[in-house]
Each structure stands twice: as C-alpha cells, then as structure tokens.
Amino acid sequence: MTVLVKQHRQLILPLGLFSLSLTVLLRTMAPTVYTLDSGEFVIAAAQLGIAHGPGYPLYLLLLHLFLHLPVGDLGFRGNLFSALCLAAAVPVLYTMLARLVGDRRTAAITTMLWVWSYYVWAVGLFAEVYAPQLLTLTWVGWALLKLKSNQPHPCHALQAGALFGVAVAMCPSSILFAPGMVAVFMQSRISWRLRIASAALALALFVIPQFYFPWRYALQPTFNLAGSYNADGAFQPIHLDTLSGLSWFIAGGQFQGLFFNQGIIPSAGQISQVFRLYLHNFLGLGVVVGVIGAAALWQQSRRTFWLWLVFFVPYTYFYTTYGAVDKQLMFGPSFLLWTIPVAFGLRRLVQQFSARSFYALLVLPLLALVVFLPQLDLSTETTIYQRADALLQRVPLRAVIFGQWHDLVPVQFLYYLEGKRADVRLVNLFLFPQPELTQYLDHLTAQQEPVVFISSRLGSDEQPHPNLAWLFTRYRVETTTLSFGDEPPLDLFLVQSK
C-alpha cells in the first residue's frame, strides 16, 4: 500500500506539468487552418493523399484518425493534434531529465523552459509533423536511459529500437540521431544478438508505414504533391510503386537543392544564424545555463558528455546547413537535446549557491511564458482563412490559380475540404519547372483562359515580387490587393497575353 501511495505521489508533478503545458497550448492554439504546411497536412490526412517528401505516412495515418473528432473544423483538429503531442512530451521529458540529473525540481524547471521556448511552443500551435516528432524522440530518450542502467533487461534494448523506428517513421530526419543510438547500444551491457534484433525491429517499424505510398499511389488520390507539372499543365506523379521512385521520395528528393545549400562546411552566416536562433529560443539565459551545464557534465561524466555530443552534433549540423526558409521550426530535436546541459547547469547553480536559489530559477520558464505569450498567441488567428476565402470570391470563373506553397495551401484547404470554388484549378508553383510553366502560360493566355497568380507582398513597395518580375515583361498584368489584419497583403495578378 505504501509503495502504491509513493507511486501516485510521483505522478502528481508530471501530470501537473502536462496539464499546465496543455492549458497554455490550448489557450494559444490557432482556431483553424494556419500557414506553412499546416493546411497541406490536414488535406493529405483527411483525404489519405500524398504530402510533400518525405511524405510522413505514420503522421498522416494518425492525423487521419484524429480528424474524426467531432470538434471544430478540420484545421482546428489538426492543430489540436499538435498541441496534445507537444503536451504529452512534457511528462516524458521531465521523467527522463529527473532520472538523468537526479533532481526533480531542476528537471521540472528545464522541462517548462523547453516547452515555453519560442520555436518549441510554436510547433504545438498548428498542424505540423514537428510536435509528434518531439513526442517520439522523448520516448526514445526515456528508453535509452533505461538501457544505460547497470543491469539492463533485454526488453529495454528492444523497446529502444522499436521507439527509434517509430520516431524515424514519424519524421525521417530523426535518423540523424542514429549515430547516438549506435553509440549507446555499443556501450550497453547487452549481447550482439540483442543489438542486431533491436536494429532489425527499428528498421521494420520504419519500413512498414512506407507501404502507404504504393497503396495510395495505386488509387490515384486527388491530392498528390509527389511529382511535377509538364508543359501541358498535366501533373506527372512520381512512380511510388517502384523502389527508385519510393526511395527518392522518402529521402527528400524534392528538396535536395536545399541540402548543404552553401556547402558542406557551414558558413559563418549560417553558424551566426543558428546561434541567434538559440538565443531567441531560450531568451539568452537558457544558452548561458546550458554552457554551464555542459562544463558540469564534462567534469562529472565525460562518457555521458560525449554520448550527448554524438546525438547533438549531427542533427544540429545538418539543419545549420539546410536552406529552407522555415528551418527554425525544424530545430526542435536540437533544442530538446539542449535541455540536458540546461538541467545540469541548473543543478550546478543550485548546488553552488543554496537550495533557496531553486525558487529564483523559477523565473526562467515564467519569463519565457510572459515574453512569448503575446508573440505566439494564435487563438484569434483567422485572417489566413479569411484571406483565402476572399481570394476565391474574387477570381474569375474557371480560373487557373498559381501560387507558392504558403499562399496556395490555405486556398487548397477551402477547395479540397470545404468544397469551395470547384470550378477553379490550383497549381503549386514549386512543382512547376520554369520552362514548362512559361509554355503552359503561353497556351492558356493564347486561348484567353483566366489565369491568376497570387503572392504575398513580403518585399518593398518598389519591387514587392522580384520572383514574378518575368510575368510583367512577358504578359499584360492587372493587379488587385487583398489585406487582412497583420498578414502581409496578398496580390492577385490577372495574367493576359500582350
């Protein structure tokens, strides 16, 4: 009976942290479709379509089930799934840090500093794969700590292997944790047979969800981003029923141009950008505490320090050299790993000053909450939906609408999931090579078909759309501007032959 009471008491803090973080996420979550890939993932999950590479089949299947909840619109449900996943990662991370540093109080402070850090908090507010990725990686960390015990049970190795396979299936970039996984397994007191079995289990749990692609490809889903357009405007899908097409897609072939976009060695600008990213995410103070903790970890256990570094460096290095404009949202696993030196740093500060200094350290997560709350509050953010709706009301009948990813996806959300303007055609410019696009536009304008380009006005007033300057030299263009709230104005270009 005493053991049960003790176990229940141990659950109070992690459950409290989960409830607190979920409450904040629900308070600040977007109420409907958001920008970036949010709408795309909801569409792909709702229709069991094919999202952009590497496709994320496990995420789409889980989100598909979640979208059946009878609450809000489909955009809201997709956002809610991210909020729940990020909140669910909190008690797992707390448990892992408490066991690692041996101090529940510093583990709790570190966990809340992490979940209320800017870019981590952000991925829990709208439909994206990053919050589920963080949840699976915290599970992996929890399993690895059990495996690192003095007398690991064989099931701990299989458990770690299985969870890593699930994590990579959820988000393939988690494979960058593989060097760390290998290092932990090699240092653990388990047999080679068990190591091989765990690796095989991880591989199997990654491979099984990938059969989603040939299955859905064979059924020709209406929503498919795995391919490109030809000069006739016809979408040419990648053959996901072949090993070459499937491996190219899963490996992120659509975005290979963004890999190491400034070279294999990170440039000074890229390193500076990531450093500023850390400063912003942790309000600077978290970076300082983490450096203190890294030094403390080095003094306490150099083996643990090197293991941490083997996990931290590959992931952080790859995304430092990555060229995506929204890569700051992809650093969540790197920020997750940074919690380890932060926890050690907080413990060192408590030991060096006094036990009462613990209460002063509570300022860290509370400061992050106060500073970032007004910046990240998306609870009234409906302008993206309204802007897409207004756009569909403005375009001519049977128009062909061209737009970049972030502008077009909210329109696709209304088109595919709410059945608005079935007469138009939506074309993602990312999937249309320039020579083929020009030929297709020449054909459309010659036939006097209504053609509309949409683009957010992100640049200066003098040249707000430098990437579309060629339109104005080749065609006659009429411009209409839509403005909603704090969102950048959206320009509509009606394109006609000269």
PyMOL commands that set and color helices and strands:
alter all, ss='L'
color gray80, all
select helices_A, chain A and resi 2-28+38-47+57-66+74-101+104-115+118-123+130-147+154-170+172-187+192-210+212-218+243-250+253-258+268-281+285-300+302-320+327-352+357-361+363-376+383-394+405-417+429-431+434-446+466-474
alter helices_A, ss='H'
color red, helices_A
select strands_A, chain A and resi 227-229+235-237+400-403+425-428+451-456+476-482+490-496
alter strands_A, ss='S'
color yellow, strands_A
deselect
rebuild
show_as cartoon
